Amino acid sequence: MGGASIFRVKEGDPNLGVIAETLTEHGTRYCMAQNYLPAIKDGDKRVLVVDGEPVPYCLARIPQGGETRGNLAAGGRGEPRPLTESDWKIARKIGPTLKEKGLIFCWSGYHRRPSD
């Protein structure tokens, strides 16, 4: 949490093996990997859904000083923003399922340009 254990690794990086060993505790735990999204420099979003309904504002988390992590605990800057049409569409799509499963207070985090 808070951006801990987040690594940006490029193809052919000589540290990939040791990073994988460390994150998986020598293959005894799972870890998640994803493609690097250059748009992360513009931040990611945390959209709140309460009782199946989107809250009209989100938290954009913007990396600072050349950092790739926007986590507030890692020095990212938080910025409240109104939901975009795309945000509303995603939140309205997942809201009913969250409510059906009894998940009353949730956030959806995704990495897109905060202006999207």
WOPE-V848444 format. One record per pair of residues at least 12 apart in sequence whose C-alpha atoms are under 7 Angstrom apart, sorted by sequence separation. I is the first residue (numbers start at 1). J is the second residue. D is the distance in whole Angstrom. If there is no record, write none. Layout:
i = {I & I}
j = {J & J}
d = {D & D}
//
This chain:
i = {46 & 47 & 64 & 45 & 46 & 63 & 64 & 45 & 46 & 62 & 63 & 45 & 61 & 62 & 44 & 45 & 61 & 62 & 43 & 44 & 61 & 43 & 44 & 60 & 61 & 43 & 59 & 60 & 42 & 43 & 59 & 60 & 41 & 59 & 60 & 41 & 58 & 59 & 57 & 58 & 57 & 58 & 57 & 58 & 56 & 57 & 41 & 43 & 56 & 40 & 86 & 84 & 54 & 54 & 53 & 49 & 53 & 52 & 52 & 49 & 52 & 52 & 51 & 52 & 51 & 50 & 51 & 60 & 50 & 49 & 50 & 49 & 48 & 49 & 48 & 47 & 48 & 46 & 47 & 46 & 47 & 46 & 45 & 46 & 45 & 3 & 44 & 45 & 44 & 3 & 44 & 2 & 44 & 45 & 2 & 43 & 44 & 2 & 3 & 40 & 42 & 43 & 2 & 40 & 42 & 39 & 40 & 39}
j = {58 & 59 & 76 & 58 & 59 & 76 & 77 & 59 & 60 & 76 & 77 & 60 & 76 & 77 & 60 & 61 & 77 & 78 & 60 & 61 & 78 & 61 & 62 & 78 & 79 & 62 & 78 & 79 & 62 & 63 & 79 & 80 & 62 & 80 & 81 & 63 & 80 & 81 & 80 & 81 & 81 & 82 & 82 & 83 & 82 & 83 & 68 & 70 & 83 & 68 & 116 & 116 & 91 & 92 & 92 & 91 & 95 & 95 & 96 & 95 & 98 & 99 & 99 & 104 & 104 & 104 & 105 & 114 & 105 & 105 & 106 & 106 & 106 & 107 & 107 & 107 & 108 & 107 & 108 & 108 & 109 & 109 & 109 & 110 & 110 & 69 & 110 & 111 & 111 & 71 & 112 & 71 & 113 & 114 & 72 & 113 & 114 & 73 & 74 & 111 & 113 & 114 & 74 & 112 & 114 & 112 & 113 & 113}
d = {6 & 7 & 6 & 7 & 5 & 5 & 7 & 6 & 6 & 5 & 6 & 4 & 6 & 5 & 6 & 6 & 6 & 6 & 6 & 5 & 5 & 5 & 7 & 6 & 6 & 4 & 6 & 5 & 6 & 6 & 6 & 6 & 7 & 5 & 7 & 6 & 6 & 6 & 7 & 5 & 5 & 6 & 4 & 6 & 6 & 5 & 6 & 6 & 6 & 7 & 7 & 7 & 6 & 7 & 7 & 7 & 6 & 4 & 5 & 6 & 6 & 5 & 6 & 7 & 4 & 5 & 6 & 6 & 5 & 6 & 6 & 5 & 6 & 6 & 4 & 5 & 6 & 6 & 5 & 6 & 6 & 5 & 6 & 7 & 6 & 6 & 6 & 7 & 4 & 6 & 6 & 6 & 7 & 7 & 7 & 6 & 6 & 5 & 6 & 6 & 6 & 6 & 6 & 7 & 6 & 6 & 7 & 6}
//
